[in-house]
Amino acid sequence: MAKASKAALDIQKEISRLRKVDDHGQWLQSALQRIEDAVNNLGRNTAAAPKGILPPPPPIQRVNVKASGGTLHVTIDDSSPIQKGIGYWVECDTDPSFSRPHPFSFNASRTGTIALPGMDDDGNPQQFYVRAYSQYPGGKPNTPIHFGAETPSPVLPGGTSQMTLLPSTGSGTAQNSGEQGGSGFGKILDRPAAGPKRAIKQ
């Protein structure tokens, strides 16, 4: 039996003791071994950790963007060792600091298109910045990589579509304010309900 990772279910200590017991112990250790194998196999196939959380995948290498007629074609270069179940996320924002980015889930695909308006409500050309990252459902996302590397490069979608996008509301278990970009499925397992705002005494 291979050594279990910290995220895998490991009951080998208990199983080894049962092997020294009578016939009933032999049957019980066999059943527990099958349970351990099944739980860990399920975790690997769903990219989740039976115990704790999975570490983030290795960072992607590069984001490529081509724009025309109000459509962005985005591809992600990722040649790192990964496992099945990985998800890729792309975020777009008119602010290079990505203060409130719009997230797009590419799921397992490393290529996809995004429709973006080439002009704002007033008819002025608007540019967007693009970044991408990956995440396992049972772990935290890795660090986003920008189109343009360390210095984000603006992208003009082009086209005649005219619209200023509504403020982003984020993704996953991140706050609904949209100000926690780079969250993907979420960085926490459960997000508590938002509490009532307290009135400020005058």
N, C-alpha and C positions, 0 to 999 in steps of 0.2 A: 504493500500500500504506500503510495507516494506521500511525502510529508505534506500536511495540510497547511494552507495559507491562513493568515490571521482572520481572513474574512470567511473562511469555510467552516462548516460544522465539523468539529473534531471530538469524537467520543472514543478514540482508540484506547485510552487508558482504561476506561470502563470495560470495553470489549475484551481487552487482553486479560483482564481479571476473570471474566466469565468463562474464558477458554479453559481455566483450571478447575472449574466446577464440574458437577456431574452432568449427565445427559441433558437435563433441563437447561443448564447453563450454556451448553453447546448450541442448543436450538435458539436460545435467547440472543447469544452473541451473533449468530448468523442473521437473525432478524434485524438486530440493531445495525449490523454492517450494511445490509441492504437499504435500511432507512437513511443512514449517513450518505451512502453513495447516491441515492435518489435525490435527496435534498441538495447536495452539492452539484449534481448534474443539472438540476432545475435552475440553480443559481447561475451556473455558467451559461446556460442557454438563454436566460433572460437578462443577462448582464446585471445581476443583482447579488448582494452578499447575504448568505444565510446568517452571518454575524457581522454587525457593524456596517460599514460602507466600503465600496470599492474605491481605490485611488483613481484620480482622473486619468484619462488616456494621455499618452504622450501628445504634446502640442502638434497641431497640423503644421505643414511646412509653408504653404503659400495660398493666397486667395487671388483668383484671376477674375476680372470683370470686363465685359464687353457690353456697350450700351448702344441702343438704336431705337428710335420711334417710341420712346416711353417704356422700353423693356430692358431690363438688365439680365444678361446671362452670366451666372456666377458658377465658377468651378473651384473646387477645393483640392489641393494637392496634399495627400496624406499617405506616406509610404511607411509609417511607423508600424510596429507589431501591435495588432489590436485583436479583439475578440468579437464574436457575433453579438449583435444587440446594440452596437454603438450608434449614436445619433449625432447628426451634424446640424448646427445652427448658424444662420446668417442674420446679421443685424445691420440695419440701415438708419442713418440719422443725418439731418442737415447740419448738425453740430459735430465738429471733428473730435470733441471730447466725449461724444456719445452719452450726453447727460440724460437723454430719455429716448433710447433707440427703439425702433420697431423690429421685433424678432420674427424670424421666419424659420420654421422647422423644415429641414430637408429630409428628416428621418434617416434612413441608411444611405441615401443618395449623396454623392459628392458633386452633383451638378443639378442646376435648376434655373428657372427664370422667375423674375420678380417684376411686376408691373408697377411703375412709379411715374407720377405726373412730372412732366418737364417744366411746368410753370406753376407758380403759386396762385392764390385766388385773384391777385391783382394783375396777373399776366406776366410777372417777372420770371425770368429763367431761374430755376433753383437747382442746386447741386446737392448730391448726397455722398456720404462716406459709408464705406462698407467694411465689415469685419466678420470673421467666422471662428468657430471653435467646435469642439466635440465634447460628448459627455455620454457616460453609461447611465441608464435609468437608475441604477443602484449606487451612484456615486456623484461627486461634484464635477462641474465642468472644468475644463482646463483654461488656460489663459488665452483670450482672443488674439487672433492675428489679423492685422489690418491690411486692407488693399493699399499698397504703397509702403508696406513694411513698417518701420518705426514711425515714420511721418505719414499719416493717412493722406491718400490722394483723393481729391474730389472727383465725382463722376457726374456728368450731365446726361440724364436719361434721354433727352431729346423728345421729339414728338410735339403734338399740339394739345395734349391733355393739360387742363388747368385746374389745380386743386391744391390747397394747403392741407396737409394731412392733419387729422385730429391727434391730440396728444396720445402717446403710447400708454397702454396699460400693462405692459410687461408680459411675462410668461411664467408658467409653473407656480411654484410657491413663493415667488418674489412678490413684493408689495404691489398693490394695484396702481400705485402712483406712476409706475413705469420708470422710476429712477434707479432701479437696481438691474441695470443691463448686465449682460453676460451671465445670466442665471440659468438659461435653458429650462430643463425640467424643474429646476429649483436647487438651492444650496442647503435647504433644510427639509426635513421629512414632512413636518406638519406646520402649517401657518395658522396661528391663532386668529380668532375673529378680531376685527378692528374694534377697539373700545370707543365709547362715546367721547366726544370732544368736551373737555372741561371748559366751562365758561370762565372768562377772566373777570375778576371783580374790579370794578372801577373805583 
